[in-house]
Amino acid sequence: MNKVIFMGRLTGNPVIRYPTDGEMSAVASFSLAVNRYQEGADFFNCVAFGRKAEFAEKYLRKGTKILLTGRIQNNNYTNRNGQKIYGMQIVVEELEFAENKAAAGGGTRPVSERVGAGNWTGNDGFMTIPEGMEEELPFS
């Protein structure tokens, strides 16, 4: 089983790409700082695809506290000098806000949108629709 759950803050704004080959929709890359239990932090490179990447582009910014689930994937390659470079990245499967806008200093509207599982759940247990998302819903 390959599953990770992280809560942390983005170290910078997500970098969004739209591949030109038409095979895939948006790809978002970002780094997440996760506090350790005792002291310090670990930094993880994350990548999200499709609707999760579009969500990251629209709503995530440097300092946003998020909770994500995903899987660890090797990101090894050989550089131009022929050296083998070893790395890993987190492939995002689910993504949600870990604090509301008021706690983040961005307003008063409570936010706890969930992406990946196909629903957005507010702090009160009822569905919260993010601004501008009405046209994407399959019902009226």
N, C-alpha and C positions, 0 to 999 in steps of 0.2 A: 504494500500500500504506500502510495506517495502522496501525502496530503499535509499542507502546512496552513496554519492560521496565524496571522500577524495583525497586531494593532500598532499603528505608528503614524508618523507625520511625513508628508511629502517633503523632500529636501529641495525641490524646485518644481516649476511648472512642468506638467507632462509634455513630452515631445510627441507630436502626432504626425504620422505619415500616411499617405494614401498610395499604396502600390499602383504603378501604372499598368501592370499586366492584366488587371481586371479579375484576377483569381480571388482576391480577398478585399474586404473593405478596410476600414481604418485600423491602424496599429498604433498603440500608445505605449511609450516607454517612460518610466519614472523610477526614481529612487525613493525608498522608504526607510526612515530612521526608526528603529524599534528599540525602546529602552530595555536594558537588562534588568533582572530582578534586583541585584545589589546596586551596581553603579555602571555608568557608561551606556553606550548604545551600539547596536549593530546596524549596518547599512546593507540593504538588499536591492538589487536591480530587478525591476518588475516589468512585465510586458502584458498588455491586454489587447484583445482582438475584437473586431466587429462592434456590436452595440456597447460593450463595456468600454472600448476605446473611445467611442463617440461620447459616452457619458463622462469619461475622464476629461476629454477635451472641453466639454461644456461646463462641468461643475467643479473639477479639482484644480487647486492652486497650491503654490508653495505654502507649507504650514498646515494644510488641511489634515485633520486627524481622520484616518479611515481604518476600517476593519476589512481584511480580505482573506479569502481562502484560495488556495491554488496548489500547484505542484512544483517541485524543484526540477529543473531541467538543465543538463550540462550545456555549456555555451563555449565549447573548446574550438580553437581554430589555429592555423599556422599563419604567422605574420609574414611580412615581406622579406624579412631577414631569415626566414626558415625556422624560426623559433616556435615551439608549440606553446600556445597561451591557453591556460586552463581557467575556466570561470563557470559560473552558474547564474541562472536567473529564475525568478518566480513567474510562472505562467498563471495569470489571474483567472480564476473560475467564477468567483463571486466577489462583489465589492459593495461596501456600504459605508455611509458616514458614521463616525464614532462619536460625534458630538453635534449639537444643534448650532445654528448660526449665531445665536446669542452667546453661547459659550466660546465660539471661535472669534467673536467680535465682529461678526458680519451682518447683524440684524436681529430681528425678534421672531421670525417665522421658524417654528420647530421643523427640523429636517432629520429624517432617518430613512432615506431612500435606499432600497436594496436592488442591486442589479445582478443578474445572472440567474437567479431563481425565478425571475419573471414577475416579481411583485415589488411594490414600494410600501413599506409599513411605517406609519408614523409612531410617535412616542405613546400615543393613546391606543394603539392597536388597530386603528383604522387606516385605510389606504390614503396616502398623501400623493398627489400628483404633482411632480415638479413643474415649475413654470415652463410654458412652451411645449409641453409634452401632450397636450390634449389631442392634437392632430394625429398622433401616433397610436392612440388607443383603438382597439378593434371594436369598440361599442360606443354608443352615445349616451 
